[in-house]
Amino acid sequence: MKILVTGGLGFIGSHTVVELQNQGFEVVIVDDLSNSSEEVLKGITAITNKKPLFEKLDLREKAKVQDFFKKHQDISGVIHFAASKAVGESVGKPLEYYENNINSLIYLLQELQKLPESNFIFSSSCTVYGQAEKMPITEDAPIQTAMSPYGNTKQIGEEIITDAAKVTNINAILLRYFNPIGAHPSAEIGELPLGVPQNLVPFITQTGLGLRKELSVFGDDYPTPDGTCVRDYIHVVDLAKAHVIAMKRLLDKKNLDKVEIFNLGTGTGSSVLEVIHSFEKVSGQKLPYKIVPRREGDITEAYANTDKANNVLGWKSELTLEEAMASAWKWEQKVRS
């Protein structure tokens, strides 16, 4: 079966392509290379001994999306990663985020509704919960007012998919990720942000190598055990495997509703300082960091209740924070060598 993976050369997308190919799926990747590199294809091929199909395509160009689906009429499912994803950047560039994240989704769904049946996995985010009132966060937690345009695009995206599924042949699973980190154990693929990293772990590993002078910790006055923000850090390989399980669920028609929602996390919260100390342990070196004022859009804590993913989806995270940090460090060293 052929699966379309949009944003398939990005961090989570590339790891998901690997897991799909390892499970025998044929994969076609669409990516505009705005925050990724065609070099990633080599890493995917090295791991799986199979090169996925790749088309450079900007999903904001409606006519090109239409042409793509005319060319590939045998697509059994779509996993949609392609989106801009930096919380801080979205605050400064809201219109770019709305155009990229919403328009591309609509153009995809407009093509999918033309097919006899459509299976759609949406890369969503725990940002839809905002600062949840209770920890750990269940799928039933109320959707809070988004604290950033990025978070809002995920909320709107979920609403668009839900509305479309009601009146079309589209079946969808919305996967709300917590904080993906790490790299493939082969160090053939990993997280490689262009420019200054917006996420914690690549900034840590780049600082560890001396590419950055020091890490900024945004606030140590939060109401958490050590004063720094708490997040649920999930190994990207665990996350990728969840997408394959979710896609098989739709293909096997085991979904109980037209749209299902699952949290993907470890169920454990780790503070920024705990992540730093984990890196120091696996790398054997001290990390230079300084405490700076809080960053707009950051919430205090977020970690998942994973019962539904464990029991209904049949998926569970297996890899530890230290394993994730060790793989991220191995990847960073390889990329810079």
Phi and psi restraints in degrees (value plus and minus 20) as a CYANA .aco file:
   2 LYS   PHI    -116.6   -76.6
   2 LYS   PSI     108.0   148.0
   3 ILE   PHI    -135.4   -95.4
   3 ILE   PSI     109.3   149.3
   4 LEU   PHI    -107.3   -67.3
   4 LEU   PSI     107.5   147.5
   5 VAL   PHI    -137.9   -97.9
   5 VAL   PSI      88.3   128.3
   6 THR   PHI    -104.1   -64.1
   6 THR   PSI     120.9   160.9
   7 GLY   PHI      47.7    87.7
   7 GLY   PSI      10.0    50.0
   8 GLY   PHI     -95.0   -55.0
   8 GLY   PSI     -26.1    13.9
   9 LEU   PHI    -120.8   -80.8
   9 LEU   PSI     -18.7    21.3
  10 GLY   PHI     -99.3   -59.3
  10 GLY   PSI    -193.9  -153.9
  11 PHE   PHI     -80.7   -40.7
  11 PHE   PSI     -81.9   -41.9
  12 ILE   PHI     -95.1   -55.1
  12 ILE   PSI     -57.9   -17.9
  13 GLY   PHI     -77.6   -37.6
  13 GLY   PSI     -65.9   -25.9
  14 SER   PHI     -85.0   -45.0
  14 SER   PSI     -60.2   -20.2
  15 HIS   PHI     -87.0   -47.0
  15 HIS   PSI     -53.7   -13.7
  16 THR   PHI     -90.5   -50.5
  16 THR   PSI     -58.3   -18.3
  17 VAL   PHI     -78.6   -38.6
  17 VAL   PSI     -62.7   -22.7
  18 VAL   PHI     -78.3   -38.3
  18 VAL   PSI     -68.2   -28.2
  19 GLU   PHI     -86.5   -46.5
  19 GLU   PSI     -57.5   -17.5
  20 LEU   PHI     -82.8   -42.8
  20 LEU   PSI     -67.5   -27.5
  21 GLN   PHI     -86.3   -46.3
  21 GLN   PSI     -56.0   -16.0
  22 ASN   PHI     -83.6   -43.6
  22 ASN   PSI     -45.3    -5.3
  23 GLN   PHI    -114.0   -74.0
  23 GLN   PSI     -12.9    27.1
  24 GLY   PHI      71.4   111.4
  24 GLY   PSI     -14.5    25.5
  25 PHE   PHI     -97.9   -57.9
  25 PHE   PSI     129.6   169.6
  26 GLU   PHI    -108.6   -68.6
  26 GLU   PSI     114.6   154.6
  27 VAL   PHI    -141.6  -101.6
  27 VAL   PSI     115.2   155.2
  28 VAL   PHI    -137.9   -97.9
  28 VAL   PSI     106.9   146.9
  29 ILE   PHI    -121.2   -81.2
  29 ILE   PSI     115.6   155.6
  30 VAL   PHI    -137.2   -97.2
  30 VAL   PSI     110.7   150.7
  31 ASP   PHI    -176.4  -136.4
  31 ASP   PSI     121.9   161.9
  32 ASP   PHI    -114.7   -74.7
  32 ASP   PSI     -19.2    20.8
  33 LEU   PHI      42.4    82.4
  33 LEU   PSI       1.9    41.9
  34 SER   PHI     -93.9   -53.9
  34 SER   PSI     -45.6    -5.6
  35 ASN   PHI    -161.0  -121.0
  35 ASN   PSI      17.2    57.2
  36 SER   PHI    -177.8  -137.8
  36 SER   PSI     159.7   199.7
  37 SER   PHI    -157.4  -117.4
  37 SER   PSI     126.1   166.1
  38 GLU   PHI     -85.7   -45.7
  38 GLU   PSI     -38.8     1.2
  39 GLU   PHI     -77.8   -37.8
  39 GLU   PSI     -47.3    -7.3
  40 VAL   PHI     -79.7   -39.7
  40 VAL   PSI     -49.0    -9.0
  41 LEU   PHI     -76.6   -36.6
  41 LEU   PSI     -56.9   -16.9
  42 LYS   PHI     -84.7   -44.7
  42 LYS   PSI     -60.6   -20.6
  43 GLY   PHI     -84.5   -44.5
  43 GLY   PSI     -65.0   -25.0
  44 ILE   PHI     -80.3   -40.3
  44 ILE   PSI     -64.3   -24.3
  45 THR   PHI     -85.7   -45.7
  45 THR   PSI     -59.3   -19.3
  46 ALA   PHI     -83.0   -43.0
  46 ALA   PSI     -58.0   -18.0
  47 ILE   PHI     -94.9   -54.9
  47 ILE   PSI     -62.9   -22.9
  48 THR   PHI    -122.2   -82.2
  48 THR   PSI     -28.2    11.8
  49 ASN   PHI      40.1    80.1
  49 ASN   PSI       4.9    44.9
  50 LYS   PHI    -166.5  -126.5
  50 LYS   PSI     110.3   150.3
  51 LYS   PHI    -112.0   -72.0
  51 LYS   PSI     103.1   143.1
  52 PRO   PHI     -92.4   -52.4
  52 PRO   PSI     137.0   177.0
  53 LEU   PHI     -87.0   -47.0
  53 LEU   PSI     125.0   165.0
  54 PHE   PHI    -159.0  -119.0
  54 PHE   PSI     113.3   153.3
  55 GLU   PHI    -149.3  -109.3
  55 GLU   PSI     104.3   144.3
  56 LYS   PHI     -95.8   -55.8
  56 LYS   PSI     100.0   140.0
  57 LEU   PHI    -174.0  -134.0
  57 LEU   PSI     113.9   153.9
  58 ASP   PHI    -116.3   -76.3
  58 ASP   PSI      93.2   133.2
  59 LEU   PHI     -88.2   -48.2
  59 LEU   PSI     -27.4    12.6
  60 ARG   PHI     -97.2   -57.2
  60 ARG   PSI     -31.5     8.5
  61 GLU   PHI    -114.9   -74.9
  61 GLU   PSI      77.3   117.3
  62 LYS   PHI     -76.6   -36.6
  62 LYS   PSI     -64.3   -24.3
  63 ALA   PHI     -82.7   -42.7
  63 ALA   PSI     -55.9   -15.9
  64 LYS   PHI     -91.8   -51.8
  64 LYS   PSI     -53.4   -13.4
  65 VAL   PHI     -84.8   -44.8
  65 VAL   PSI     -62.7   -22.7
  66 GLN   PHI     -81.5   -41.5
  66 GLN   PSI     -63.7   -23.7
  67 ASP   PHI     -83.0   -43.0
  67 ASP   PSI     -59.3   -19.3
  68 PHE   PHI     -79.9   -39.9
  68 PHE   PSI     -65.6   -25.6
  69 PHE   PHI     -92.2   -52.2
  69 PHE   PSI     -45.8    -5.8
  70 LYS   PHI     -87.3   -47.3
  70 LYS   PSI     -57.1   -17.1
  71 LYS   PHI     -94.5   -54.5
  71 LYS   PSI     -59.0   -19.0
  72 HIS   PHI    -131.5   -91.5
  72 HIS   PSI      64.8   104.8
  73 GLN   PHI    -111.0   -71.0
  73 GLN   PSI     -19.7    20.3
  74 ASP   PHI    -129.4   -89.4
  74 ASP   PSI       7.9    47.9
  75 ILE   PHI    -100.4   -60.4
  75 ILE   PSI     104.9   144.9
  76 SER   PHI    -110.3   -70.3
  76 SER   PSI     -42.7    -2.7
  77 GLY   PHI    -184.0  -144.0
  77 GLY   PSI     139.2   179.2
  78 VAL   PHI    -147.6  -107.6
  78 VAL   PSI     111.8   151.8
  79 ILE   PHI    -132.7   -92.7
  79 ILE   PSI      96.8   136.8
  80 HIS   PHI    -125.4   -85.4
  80 HIS   PSI      81.0   121.0
  81 PHE   PHI    -119.9   -79.9
  81 PHE   PSI     -50.0   -10.0
  82 ALA   PHI     -75.5   -35.5
  82 ALA   PSI      93.4   133.4
  83 ALA   PHI    -192.6  -152.6
  83 ALA   PSI     133.9   173.9
  84 SER   PHI     -99.1   -59.1
  84 SER   PSI     122.3   162.3
  85 LYS   PHI    -157.9  -117.9
  85 LYS   PSI      -7.3    32.7
  86 ALA   PHI    -113.3   -73.3
  86 ALA   PSI      97.4   137.4
  87 VAL   PHI     -76.1   -36.1
  87 VAL   PSI     -72.5   -32.5
  88 GLY   PHI     -81.6   -41.6
  88 GLY   PSI     -64.2   -24.2
  89 GLU   PHI     -82.9   -42.9
  89 GLU   PSI     -56.3   -16.3
  90 SER   PHI     -84.8   -44.8
  90 SER   PSI     -49.8    -9.8
  91 VAL   PHI     -84.3   -44.3
  91 VAL   PSI     -57.1   -17.1
  92 GLY   PHI    -106.1   -66.1
  92 GLY   PSI     -41.0    -1.0
  93 LYS   PHI    -150.4  -110.4
  93 LYS   PSI      38.8    78.8
  94 PRO   PHI     -80.8   -40.8
  94 PRO   PSI     -61.4   -21.4
  95 LEU   PHI     -87.3   -47.3
  95 LEU   PSI     -56.7   -16.7
  96 GLU   PHI     -82.0   -42.0
  96 GLU   PSI     -60.5   -20.5
  97 TYR   PHI     -87.3   -47.3
  97 TYR   PSI     -62.5   -22.5
  98 TYR   PHI     -85.1   -45.1
  98 TYR   PSI     -62.3   -22.3
  99 GLU   PHI     -82.5   -42.5
  99 GLU   PSI     -69.3   -29.3
 100 ASN   PHI     -89.4   -49.4
 100 ASN   PSI     -67.3   -27.3
 101 ASN   PHI    -100.5   -60.5
 101 ASN   PSI     -50.7   -10.7
 102 ILE   PHI    -111.4   -71.4
 102 ILE   PSI     -68.1   -28.1
 103 ASN   PHI     -80.8   -40.8
 103 ASN   PSI     -64.2   -24.2
 104 SER   PHI     -82.3   -42.3
 104 SER   PSI     -57.8   -17.8
 105 LEU   PHI     -84.0   -44.0
 105 LEU   PSI     -65.6   -25.6
 106 ILE   PHI     -82.1   -42.1
 106 ILE   PSI     -64.0   -24.0
 107 TYR   PHI     -84.6   -44.6
 107 TYR   PSI     -56.2   -16.2
 108 LEU   PHI     -84.3   -44.3
 108 LEU   PSI     -69.7   -29.7
 109 LEU   PHI     -84.0   -44.0
 109 LEU   PSI     -54.9   -14.9
 110 GLN   PHI     -82.2   -42.2
 110 GLN   PSI     -54.0   -14.0
 111 GLU   PHI     -97.4   -57.4
 111 GLU   PSI     -58.6   -18.6
 112 LEU   PHI     -85.6   -45.6
 112 LEU   PSI     -52.4   -12.4
 113 GLN   PHI     -89.6   -49.6
 113 GLN   PSI     -32.8     7.2
 114 LYS   PHI    -102.4   -62.4
 114 LYS   PSI     -35.1     4.9
 115 LEU   PHI    -104.2   -64.2
 115 LEU   PSI     137.8   177.8
 116 PRO   PHI     -78.2   -38.2
 116 PRO   PSI     -61.9   -21.9
 117 GLU   PHI    -169.4  -129.4
 117 GLU   PSI     129.1   169.1
 118 SER   PHI    -155.2  -115.2
 118 SER   PSI     114.0   154.0
 119 ASN   PHI    -137.7   -97.7
 119 ASN   PSI     103.6   143.6
 120 PHE   PHI    -153.1  -113.1
 120 PHE   PSI     102.5   142.5
 121 ILE   PHI    -126.9   -86.9
 121 ILE   PSI     106.2   146.2
 122 PHE   PHI    -128.2   -88.2
 122 PHE   PSI     108.2   148.2
 123 SER   PHI     -98.5   -58.5
 123 SER   PSI      75.5   115.5
 124 SER   PHI    -124.7   -84.7
 124 SER   PSI    -182.5  -142.5
 125 SER   PHI    -174.8  -134.8
 125 SER   PSI     130.4   170.4
 126 CYS   PHI     -87.8   -47.8
 126 CYS   PSI     -28.3    11.7
 127 THR   PHI     -82.3   -42.3
 127 THR   PSI     -39.4     0.6
 128 VAL   PHI     -85.1   -45.1
 128 VAL   PSI     -41.2    -1.2
 129 TYR   PHI    -103.5   -63.5
 129 TYR   PSI     -30.9     9.1
 130 GLY   PHI      35.7    75.7
 130 GLY   PSI    -164.5  -124.5
 131 GLN   PHI    -106.9   -66.9
 131 GLN   PSI      75.7   115.7
 132 ALA   PHI     -83.9   -43.9
 132 ALA   PSI     129.6   169.6
 133 GLU   PHI     -95.8   -55.8
 133 GLU   PSI     -49.0    -9.0
 134 LYS   PHI    -147.7  -107.7
 134 LYS   PSI     123.9   163.9
 135 MET   PHI    -133.9   -93.9
 135 MET   PSI     128.1   168.1
 136 PRO   PHI     -90.5   -50.5
 136 PRO   PSI     144.3   184.3
 137 ILE   PHI    -107.7   -67.7
 137 ILE   PSI     104.0   144.0
 138 THR   PHI    -114.9   -74.9
 138 THR   PSI     146.4   186.4
 139 GLU   PHI     -84.6   -44.6
 139 GLU   PSI     -38.3     1.7
 140 ASP   PHI    -107.8   -67.8
 140 ASP   PSI     -23.8    16.2
 141 ALA   PHI     -78.7   -38.7
 141 ALA   PSI     121.2   161.2
 142 PRO   PHI     -82.4   -42.4
 142 PRO   PSI     123.1   163.1
 143 ILE   PHI     -96.1   -56.1
 143 ILE   PSI      99.8   139.8
 144 GLN   PHI    -109.2   -69.2
 144 GLN   PSI     142.9   182.9
 145 THR   PHI     -76.7   -36.7
 145 THR   PSI     108.3   148.3
 146 ALA   PHI     -82.8   -42.8
 146 ALA   PSI     122.6   162.6
 147 MET   PHI    -115.3   -75.3
 147 MET   PSI     -17.8    22.2
 148 SER   PHI    -176.0  -136.0
 148 SER   PSI     135.4   175.4
 149 PRO   PHI     -77.2   -37.2
 149 PRO   PSI     -56.6   -16.6
 150 TYR   PHI     -77.4   -37.4
 150 TYR   PSI     -72.0   -32.0
 151 GLY   PHI     -78.4   -38.4
 151 GLY   PSI     -57.9   -17.9
 152 ASN   PHI     -85.5   -45.5
 152 ASN   PSI     -56.9   -16.9
 153 THR   PHI     -84.3   -44.3
 153 THR   PSI     -51.8   -11.8
 154 LYS   PHI     -91.9   -51.9
 154 LYS   PSI     -60.4   -20.4
 155 GLN   PHI     -82.7   -42.7
 155 GLN   PSI     -68.7   -28.7
 156 ILE   PHI     -82.5   -42.5
 156 ILE   PSI     -61.9   -21.9
 157 GLY   PHI     -77.9   -37.9
 157 GLY   PSI     -65.2   -25.2
 158 GLU   PHI     -80.9   -40.9
 158 GLU   PSI     -60.8   -20.8
 159 GLU   PHI     -85.8   -45.8
 159 GLU   PSI     -61.2   -21.2
 160 ILE   PHI     -81.9   -41.9
 160 ILE   PSI     -66.1   -26.1
 161 ILE   PHI     -82.5   -42.5
 161 ILE   PSI     -64.0   -24.0
 162 THR   PHI     -82.4   -42.4
 162 THR   PSI     -63.9   -23.9
 163 ASP   PHI     -85.1   -45.1
 163 ASP   PSI     -61.4   -21.4
 164 ALA   PHI     -87.1   -47.1
 164 ALA   PSI     -59.8   -19.8
 165 ALA   PHI     -83.7   -43.7
 165 ALA   PSI     -49.9    -9.9
 166 LYS   PHI     -82.1   -42.1
 166 LYS   PSI     -51.9   -11.9
 167 VAL   PHI    -141.1  -101.1
 167 VAL   PSI     -10.7    29.3
 168 THR   PHI    -151.9  -111.9
 168 THR   PSI    -197.4  -157.4
 169 ASN   PHI    -105.4   -65.4
 169 ASN   PSI      -9.3    30.7
 170 ILE   PHI     -99.8   -59.8
 170 ILE   PSI     107.9   147.9
 171 ASN   PHI    -130.2   -90.2
 171 ASN   PSI     116.7   156.7
 172 ALA   PHI    -157.9  -117.9
 172 ALA   PSI     130.3   170.3
 173 ILE   PHI    -144.3  -104.3
 173 ILE   PSI     105.9   145.9
 174 LEU   PHI    -118.4   -78.4
 174 LEU   PSI      98.0   138.0
 175 LEU   PHI    -124.2   -84.2
 175 LEU   PSI      93.2   133.2
 176 ARG   PHI    -115.0   -75.0
 176 ARG   PSI      81.6   121.6
 177 TYR   PHI     -97.9   -57.9
 177 TYR   PSI     131.2   171.2
 178 PHE   PHI    -113.5   -73.5
 178 PHE   PSI    -140.8  -100.8
 179 ASN   PHI    -133.0   -93.0
 179 ASN   PSI      80.2   120.2
 180 PRO   PHI     -94.1   -54.1
 180 PRO   PSI     114.1   154.1
 181 ILE   PHI    -162.8  -122.8
 181 ILE   PSI     155.0   195.0
 182 GLY   PHI      73.6   113.6
 182 GLY   PSI    -187.3  -147.3
 183 ALA   PHI    -176.4  -136.4
 183 ALA   PSI     147.5   187.5
 184 HIS   PHI     -83.3   -43.3
 184 HIS   PSI     120.5   160.5
 185 PRO   PHI     -80.1   -40.1
 185 PRO   PSI     -42.4    -2.4
 186 SER   PHI     -91.6   -51.6
 186 SER   PSI     -35.4     4.6
 187 ALA   PHI      40.9    80.9
 187 ALA   PSI       3.2    43.2
 188 GLU   PHI    -104.6   -64.6
 188 GLU   PSI     -48.3    -8.3
 189 ILE   PHI    -157.8  -117.8
 189 ILE   PSI     136.0   176.0
 190 GLY   PHI    -193.5  -153.5
 190 GLY   PSI    -184.3  -144.3
 191 GLU   PHI    -108.2   -68.2
 191 GLU   PSI     101.0   141.0
 192 LEU   PHI    -154.1  -114.1
 192 LEU   PSI      57.4    97.4
 193 PRO   PHI     -88.4   -48.4
 193 PRO   PSI     122.9   162.9
 194 LEU   PHI    -102.3   -62.3
 194 LEU   PSI     114.5   154.5
 195 GLY   PHI      57.3    97.3
 195 GLY   PSI    -172.8  -132.8
 196 VAL   PHI     -94.4   -54.4
 196 VAL   PSI     107.8   147.8
 197 PRO   PHI     -82.5   -42.5
 197 PRO   PSI     120.4   160.4
 198 GLN   PHI    -115.6   -75.6
 198 GLN   PSI     -33.4     6.6
 199 ASN   PHI    -126.1   -86.1
 199 ASN   PSI     135.6   175.6
 200 LEU   PHI     -83.2   -43.2
 200 LEU   PSI     -71.0   -31.0
 201 VAL   PHI     -86.8   -46.8
 201 VAL   PSI     -65.2   -25.2
 202 PRO   PHI     -80.8   -40.8
 202 PRO   PSI     -52.6   -12.6
 203 PHE   PHI     -87.0   -47.0
 203 PHE   PSI     -59.6   -19.6
 204 ILE   PHI     -81.8   -41.8
 204 ILE   PSI     -69.8   -29.8
 205 THR   PHI     -87.3   -47.3
 205 THR   PSI     -55.1   -15.1
 206 GLN   PHI     -88.6   -48.6
 206 GLN   PSI     -56.2   -16.2
 207 THR   PHI     -87.9   -47.9
 207 THR   PSI     -59.0   -19.0
 208 GLY   PHI     -79.4   -39.4
 208 GLY   PSI     -53.1   -13.1
 209 LEU   PHI    -106.0   -66.0
 209 LEU   PSI     -26.8    13.2
 210 GLY   PHI      69.2   109.2
 210 GLY   PSI     -13.0    27.0
 211 LEU   PHI     -94.1   -54.1
 211 LEU   PSI     -47.3    -7.3
 212 ARG   PHI    -138.3   -98.3
 212 ARG   PSI     122.9   162.9
 213 LYS   PHI     -85.3   -45.3
 213 LYS   PSI     -65.3   -25.3
 214 GLU   PHI    -180.8  -140.8
 214 GLU   PSI     142.5   182.5
 215 LEU   PHI    -112.3   -72.3
 215 LEU   PSI     117.8   157.8
 216 SER   PHI    -116.0   -76.0
 216 SER   PSI     105.5   145.5
 217 VAL   PHI    -119.8   -79.8
 217 VAL   PSI      95.4   135.4
 218 PHE   PHI    -102.2   -62.2
 218 PHE   PSI      65.7   105.7
 219 GLY   PHI      73.9   113.9
 219 GLY   PSI     113.4   153.4
 220 ASP   PHI    -148.1  -108.1
 220 ASP   PSI       4.9    44.9
 221 ASP   PHI    -138.4   -98.4
 221 ASP   PSI       3.0    43.0
 222 TYR   PHI     -98.2   -58.2
 222 TYR   PSI     133.6   173.6
 223 PRO   PHI     -97.0   -57.0
 223 PRO   PSI      43.7    83.7
 224 THR   PHI    -147.4  -107.4
 224 THR   PSI     147.7   187.7
 225 PRO   PHI     -73.2   -33.2
 225 PRO   PSI     -59.9   -19.9
 226 ASP   PHI    -134.1   -94.1
 226 ASP   PSI     -10.4    29.6
 227 GLY   PHI      67.3   107.3
 227 GLY   PSI     -28.1    11.9
 228 THR   PHI    -123.2   -83.2
 228 THR   PSI     139.9   179.9
 229 CYS   PHI     -80.8   -40.8
 229 CYS   PSI     126.6   166.6
 230 VAL   PHI    -132.8   -92.8
 230 VAL   PSI     111.9   151.9
 231 ARG   PHI    -155.9  -115.9
 231 ARG   PSI     144.9   184.9
 232 ASP   PHI    -121.3   -81.3
 232 ASP   PSI      83.1   123.1
 233 TYR   PHI    -113.7   -73.7
 233 TYR   PSI      97.4   137.4
 234 ILE   PHI    -132.5   -92.5
 234 ILE   PSI     116.1   156.1
 235 HIS   PHI     -84.9   -44.9
 235 HIS   PSI     113.6   153.6
 236 VAL   PHI     -82.0   -42.0
 236 VAL   PSI     -48.6    -8.6
 237 VAL   PHI     -89.5   -49.5
 237 VAL   PSI     -61.0   -21.0
 238 ASP   PHI     -79.2   -39.2
 238 ASP   PSI     -63.7   -23.7
 239 LEU   PHI     -82.8   -42.8
 239 LEU   PSI     -64.2   -24.2
 240 ALA   PHI     -81.0   -41.0
 240 ALA   PSI     -62.1   -22.1
 241 LYS   PHI     -82.2   -42.2
 241 LYS   PSI     -53.2   -13.2
 242 ALA   PHI     -82.7   -42.7
 242 ALA   PSI     -54.3   -14.3
 243 HIS   PHI     -86.8   -46.8
 243 HIS   PSI     -57.7   -17.7
 244 VAL   PHI     -87.2   -47.2
 244 VAL   PSI     -62.9   -22.9
 245 ILE   PHI     -82.1   -42.1
 245 ILE   PSI     -61.8   -21.8
 246 ALA   PHI     -85.6   -45.6
 246 ALA   PSI     -61.6   -21.6
 247 MET   PHI     -85.2   -45.2
 247 MET   PSI     -61.9   -21.9
 248 LYS   PHI     -81.8   -41.8
 248 LYS   PSI     -56.7   -16.7
 249 ARG   PHI     -79.1   -39.1
 249 ARG   PSI     -64.1   -24.1
 250 LEU   PHI     -89.9   -49.9
 250 LEU   PSI     -64.3   -24.3
 251 LEU   PHI     -83.0   -43.0
 251 LEU   PSI     -54.9   -14.9
 252 ASP   PHI    -106.6   -66.6
 252 ASP   PSI     -17.2    22.8
 253 LYS   PHI      36.7    76.7
 253 LYS   PSI      21.3    61.3
 254 LYS   PHI    -116.0   -76.0
 254 LYS   PSI     -23.8    16.2
 255 ASN   PHI     -86.5   -46.5
 255 ASN   PSI     120.9   160.9
 256 LEU   PHI    -109.8   -69.8
 256 LEU   PSI     -38.9     1.1
 257 ASP   PHI    -156.0  -116.0
 257 ASP   PSI     142.5   182.5
 258 LYS   PHI     -81.3   -41.3
 258 LYS   PSI     -54.9   -14.9
 259 VAL   PHI    -149.3  -109.3
 259 VAL   PSI     102.7   142.7
 260 GLU   PHI    -135.9   -95.9
 260 GLU   PSI     132.1   172.1
 261 ILE   PHI    -147.3  -107.3
 261 ILE   PSI     113.8   153.8
 262 PHE   PHI    -156.6  -116.6
 262 PHE   PSI     116.6   156.6
 263 ASN   PHI     -99.0   -59.0
 263 ASN   PSI     118.5   158.5
 264 LEU   PHI    -141.5  -101.5
 264 LEU   PSI      89.3   129.3
 265 GLY   PHI    -180.2  -140.2
 265 GLY   PSI    -191.5  -151.5
 266 THR   PHI    -116.1   -76.1
 266 THR   PSI     -39.0     1.0
 267 GLY   PHI      68.1   108.1
 267 GLY   PSI     -18.0    22.0
 268 THR   PHI    -143.2  -103.2
 268 THR   PSI     115.0   155.0
 269 GLY   PHI    -113.3   -73.3
 269 GLY   PSI     118.9   158.9
 270 SER   PHI    -146.9  -106.9
 270 SER   PSI     117.5   157.5
 271 SER   PHI    -101.1   -61.1
 271 SER   PSI     144.2   184.2
 272 VAL   PHI     -77.0   -37.0
 272 VAL   PSI     -63.1   -23.1
 273 LEU   PHI     -86.4   -46.4
 273 LEU   PSI     -54.4   -14.4
 274 GLU   PHI     -85.4   -45.4
 274 GLU   PSI     -57.3   -17.3
 275 VAL   PHI     -86.1   -46.1
 275 VAL   PSI     -62.3   -22.3
 276 ILE   PHI     -79.9   -39.9
 276 ILE   PSI     -65.8   -25.8
 277 HIS   PHI     -86.8   -46.8
 277 HIS   PSI     -54.0   -14.0
 278 SER   PHI     -83.4   -43.4
 278 SER   PSI     -62.4   -22.4
 279 PHE   PHI     -82.6   -42.6
 279 PHE   PSI     -64.6   -24.6
 280 GLU   PHI     -79.2   -39.2
 280 GLU   PSI     -56.6   -16.6
 281 LYS   PHI     -87.6   -47.6
 281 LYS   PSI     -67.4   -27.4
 282 VAL   PHI     -96.3   -56.3
 282 VAL   PSI     -45.7    -5.7
 283 SER   PHI    -114.6   -74.6
 283 SER   PSI     -38.8     1.2
 284 GLY   PHI      52.1    92.1
 284 GLY   PSI       2.9    42.9
 285 GLN   PHI    -159.0  -119.0
 285 GLN   PSI     134.7   174.7
 286 LYS   PHI    -100.2   -60.2
 286 LYS   PSI     122.8   162.8
 287 LEU   PHI    -126.1   -86.1
 287 LEU   PSI     103.9   143.9
 288 PRO   PHI     -92.6   -52.6
 288 PRO   PSI     106.0   146.0
 289 TYR   PHI    -167.2  -127.2
 289 TYR   PSI     139.2   179.2
 290 LYS   PHI    -156.6  -116.6
 290 LYS   PSI     131.5   171.5
 291 ILE   PHI    -107.2   -67.2
 291 ILE   PSI     107.6   147.6
 292 VAL   PHI    -145.2  -105.2
 292 VAL   PSI     150.3   190.3
 293 PRO   PHI     -79.1   -39.1
 293 PRO   PSI     138.5   178.5
 294 ARG   PHI     -75.2   -35.2
 294 ARG   PSI     135.4   175.4
 295 ARG   PHI    -125.1   -85.1
 295 ARG   PSI     116.8   156.8
 296 GLU   PHI     -81.0   -41.0
 296 GLU   PSI     116.7   156.7
 297 GLY   PHI      75.2   115.2
 297 GLY   PSI     -32.0     8.0
 298 ASP   PHI     -99.8   -59.8
 298 ASP   PSI     117.2   157.2
 299 ILE   PHI    -118.8   -78.8
 299 ILE   PSI     145.5   185.5
 300 THR   PHI     -90.7   -50.7
 300 THR   PSI     -73.8   -33.8
 301 GLU   PHI    -171.2  -131.2
 301 GLU   PSI     131.7   171.7
 302 ALA   PHI    -177.9  -137.9
 302 ALA   PSI      98.3   138.3
 303 TYR   PHI    -165.0  -125.0
 303 TYR   PSI     135.0   175.0
 304 ALA   PHI    -110.0   -70.0
 304 ALA   PSI     125.7   165.7
 305 ASN   PHI    -109.1   -69.1
 305 ASN   PSI      96.9   136.9
 306 THR   PHI    -122.2   -82.2
 306 THR   PSI      -7.4    32.6
 307 ASP   PHI     -76.4   -36.4
 307 ASP   PSI     -63.5   -23.5
 308 LYS   PHI     -86.7   -46.7
 308 LYS   PSI     -63.8   -23.8
 309 ALA   PHI     -83.3   -43.3
 309 ALA   PSI     -59.6   -19.6
 310 ASN   PHI     -86.3   -46.3
 310 ASN   PSI     -66.7   -26.7
 311 ASN   PHI    -110.9   -70.9
 311 ASN   PSI     -57.5   -17.5
 312 VAL   PHI    -112.6   -72.6
 312 VAL   PSI     -68.2   -28.2
 313 LEU   PHI     -97.5   -57.5
 313 LEU   PSI     -48.3    -8.3
 314 GLY   PHI      59.4    99.4
 314 GLY   PSI      15.4    55.4
 315 TRP   PHI    -148.8  -108.8
 315 TRP   PSI     126.2   166.2
 316 LYS   PHI    -167.0  -127.0
 316 LYS   PSI     120.1   160.1
 317 SER   PHI     -90.4   -50.4
 317 SER   PSI     123.1   163.1
 318 GLU   PHI    -142.0  -102.0
 318 GLU   PSI     -44.4    -4.4
 319 LEU   PHI    -115.0   -75.0
 319 LEU   PSI     127.2   167.2
 320 THR   PHI    -110.6   -70.6
 320 THR   PSI     148.4   188.4
 321 LEU   PHI     -78.7   -38.7
 321 LEU   PSI     -63.7   -23.7
 322 GLU   PHI     -84.7   -44.7
 322 GLU   PSI     -59.2   -19.2
 323 GLU   PHI     -83.9   -43.9
 323 GLU   PSI     -59.0   -19.0
 324 ALA   PHI     -85.4   -45.4
 324 ALA   PSI     -64.9   -24.9
 325 MET   PHI     -85.2   -45.2
 325 MET   PSI     -60.1   -20.1
 326 ALA   PHI     -83.5   -43.5
 326 ALA   PSI     -61.2   -21.2
 327 SER   PHI     -89.2   -49.2
 327 SER   PSI     -57.3   -17.3
 328 ALA   PHI     -85.0   -45.0
 328 ALA   PSI     -59.2   -19.2
 329 TRP   PHI     -88.9   -48.9
 329 TRP   PSI     -62.8   -22.8
 330 LYS   PHI     -80.3   -40.3
 330 LYS   PSI     -62.9   -22.9
 331 TRP   PHI     -84.1   -44.1
 331 TRP   PSI     -67.7   -27.7
 332 GLU   PHI     -78.7   -38.7
 332 GLU   PSI     -64.4   -24.4
 333 GLN   PHI     -84.0   -44.0
 333 GLN   PSI     -57.7   -17.7
 334 LYS   PHI     -88.1   -48.1
 334 LYS   PSI     -64.2   -24.2
 335 VAL   PHI     -81.8   -41.8
 335 VAL   PSI     -55.5   -15.5
 336 ARG   PHI    -112.4   -72.4
 336 ARG   PSI     -23.1    16.9
